[in-house]
């Protein structure tokens, strides 16, 4: 349920730029058990820029991508991802969570899978997203994200509820045949 949508612009009443984390808290902190569409609407209203996200970008460590959890409440988790050139995530789902991601920099390739009769992933579809595009991540969706370009991919992701019970799947059927 949406409690209220707050109209947040990037400047305070005195014309001073509002910090990205404060805007995230104001926008997403008002959402209680939001729908995918409400998350996407809040993401569009955030109007995030690459310059604002830059201080929060982490380089890859244990994972093939940098991951920075910048906000979390009982209903929402907001994460900034940095996927280096020519890399991809594992095939995975988000457990009980759903959400959306906005491309801040680069091009996002979202590969969507279904499970075959042996419970192995089979590629169903490939979606491509450019800067400022929003990719909806449906509940129970199995996917991987990829960066096929020579420069990094940065996304701002929001999940509800916060990520829990995620599963990782082995690469198996990589063609759409």
C-alpha positions as CSV (number, residue, x, y, z in Angstrom):
1,X,0.0,0.0,0.0
2,X,1.3,3.5,-0.8
3,X,1.0,5.8,2.1
4,X,1.6,9.0,0.0
5,X,3.8,10.0,-2.8
6,X,6.1,12.9,-1.9
7,X,7.0,15.4,-4.6
8,X,10.8,15.6,-4.3
9,X,12.8,17.9,-6.5
10,X,16.6,18.0,-6.5
11,X,16.8,21.3,-4.6
12,X,15.6,22.4,-1.2
13,X,13.5,25.6,-0.8
14,X,16.7,27.5,-0.5
15,X,18.1,26.2,-3.8
16,X,20.7,23.9,-2.1
17,X,21.1,20.5,-3.9
18,X,19.5,17.7,-1.9
19,X,21.7,14.8,-1.2
20,X,20.8,11.6,-3.1
21,X,20.5,9.5,0.0
22,X,18.1,12.0,1.6
23,X,15.9,11.9,-1.6
24,X,16.0,8.1,-1.6
25,X,14.9,8.1,2.0
26,X,12.1,10.6,1.4
27,X,10.7,8.8,-1.7
28,X,11.1,5.2,-0.7
29,X,10.6,5.7,3.0
30,X,6.9,6.6,2.4
31,X,6.2,3.3,0.6
32,X,4.6,0.4,2.6
33,X,4.4,-2.9,0.8
34,X,4.6,-1.2,-2.7
35,X,3.7,-2.7,-6.0
36,X,6.2,-3.0,-8.8
37,X,4.5,-0.1,-10.5
38,X,4.8,2.1,-7.4
39,X,8.5,1.3,-7.2
40,X,9.0,2.3,-10.8
41,X,7.0,5.5,-10.3
42,X,9.2,6.4,-7.3
43,X,12.3,5.6,-9.3
44,X,11.2,7.9,-12.1
45,X,10.5,10.7,-9.6
46,X,14.0,10.3,-8.1
47,X,15.6,11.5,-11.3
48,X,19.0,10.2,-10.4
49,X,22.1,11.3,-12.3
50,X,25.5,9.6,-12.8
51,X,27.2,12.4,-11.0
52,X,25.0,11.9,-7.9
53,X,25.6,8.1,-7.9
54,X,29.4,8.4,-8.4
55,X,30.4,8.6,-4.7
56,X,28.4,5.4,-3.9
57,X,29.9,3.2,-6.7
58,X,31.9,0.3,-5.3
59,X,34.3,-1.8,-7.3
60,X,33.8,-5.6,-7.5
61,X,35.0,-7.7,-4.6
62,X,33.8,-11.2,-3.9
63,X,31.0,-10.8,-6.5
64,X,31.7,-10.0,-10.2
65,X,30.1,-6.6,-9.6
66,X,30.3,-3.8,-7.0
67,X,27.3,-3.7,-4.7
68,X,26.4,-0.9,-2.3
69,X,23.3,-1.1,-0.2
70,X,22.5,2.6,0.3
71,X,19.1,2.4,2.0
72,X,17.0,-0.2,3.7
73,X,13.7,-0.2,5.6
74,X,11.4,-3.1,6.5
75,X,9.7,-2.8,3.1
76,X,12.5,-1.5,0.8
77,X,16.1,-2.1,-0.1
78,X,18.0,0.3,-2.5
79,X,21.3,-0.9,-4.0
80,X,23.8,0.7,-6.4
81,X,25.4,-1.9,-8.7
82,X,28.6,-1.5,-10.8
83,X,29.0,-4.2,-13.4
84,X,32.4,-3.9,-15.2
85,X,32.9,-4.1,-18.9
86,X,32.1,-7.4,-20.6
87,X,30.8,-9.1,-17.5
88,X,27.6,-10.6,-16.1
89,X,25.9,-11.8,-13.0
90,X,25.1,-15.4,-12.2
91,X,21.6,-16.6,-13.3
92,X,19.5,-15.9,-10.2
93,X,16.1,-15.0,-8.7
94,X,15.3,-12.5,-6.0
95,X,13.5,-15.0,-3.7
96,X,10.3,-13.3,-2.3
97,X,11.4,-9.9,-3.6
98,X,10.5,-8.0,-6.7
99,X,11.7,-4.6,-7.9
100,X,13.1,-2.4,-10.6
101,X,16.4,-1.0,-11.7
102,X,17.2,2.2,-13.5
103,X,20.2,2.4,-15.8
104,X,22.4,5.3,-14.6
105,X,25.4,4.7,-16.9
106,X,26.0,2.1,-19.7
107,X,23.7,-0.4,-21.3
108,X,21.9,-3.2,-19.3
109,X,21.2,-6.5,-20.9
110,X,18.6,-8.4,-18.9
111,X,18.4,-12.1,-19.8
112,X,15.2,-13.8,-18.7
113,X,15.0,-17.5,-18.1
114,X,12.5,-20.2,-17.3
115,X,13.3,-23.6,-15.7
116,X,13.1,-26.7,-17.9
117,X,11.8,-30.1,-16.8
118,X,15.1,-30.8,-15.0
119,X,14.9,-27.4,-13.1
120,X,17.7,-25.9,-15.2
121,X,17.5,-22.4,-16.7
122,X,16.5,-22.0,-20.3
123,X,16.9,-18.6,-21.9
124,X,13.5,-17.1,-22.9
125,X,14.2,-13.5,-23.7
126,X,16.8,-10.7,-23.9
127,X,15.9,-7.1,-23.0
128,X,18.2,-4.1,-23.5
129,X,18.0,-0.9,-21.5
130,X,19.7,2.4,-22.0
131,X,20.4,5.2,-19.5
132,X,17.3,6.4,-17.7
133,X,15.4,3.2,-18.8
134,X,13.7,1.3,-16.0
135,X,13.7,-2.5,-15.9
136,X,11.0,-4.2,-13.9
137,X,12.0,-7.3,-12.0
138,X,8.9,-9.4,-11.4
139,X,8.5,-11.7,-8.4
140,X,9.8,-15.2,-9.2
141,X,11.7,-13.9,-12.3
142,X,14.8,-15.8,-13.1
143,X,17.4,-13.6,-14.8
144,X,21.0,-12.5,-15.2
145,X,22.2,-9.0,-15.9
146,X,25.0,-8.4,-18.4
147,X,27.2,-5.6,-19.6
148,X,28.4,-6.4,-23.1
149,X,30.0,-3.0,-23.6
150,X,33.6,-1.8,-23.1
151,X,32.7,0.6,-20.2
152,X,31.0,-0.1,-16.9
153,X,27.3,-0.4,-16.3
154,X,25.9,1.4,-13.2
155,X,22.3,0.8,-12.0
156,X,20.2,1.9,-9.1
157,X,18.0,-1.0,-7.9
158,X,15.1,-1.1,-5.5
159,X,13.6,-4.3,-4.1
160,X,10.6,-5.0,-1.9
161,X,10.7,-6.6,0.5
162,X,14.5,-6.4,1.0
163,X,16.3,-9.2,-0.7
164,X,15.9,-12.6,1.0
165,X,15.8,-16.2,-0.1
166,X,17.6,-15.6,-3.5
167,X,18.6,-18.6,-5.5
168,X,21.5,-19.0,-8.0
169,X,21.1,-21.3,-10.9
170,X,23.8,-23.1,-13.0
171,X,24.3,-21.9,-16.6
172,X,22.8,-24.5,-18.9
173,X,20.7,-23.7,-21.9
174,X,22.2,-20.5,-23.2
175,X,20.4,-20.3,-26.5
176,X,16.7,-19.4,-27.1
177,X,16.1,-22.4,-29.3
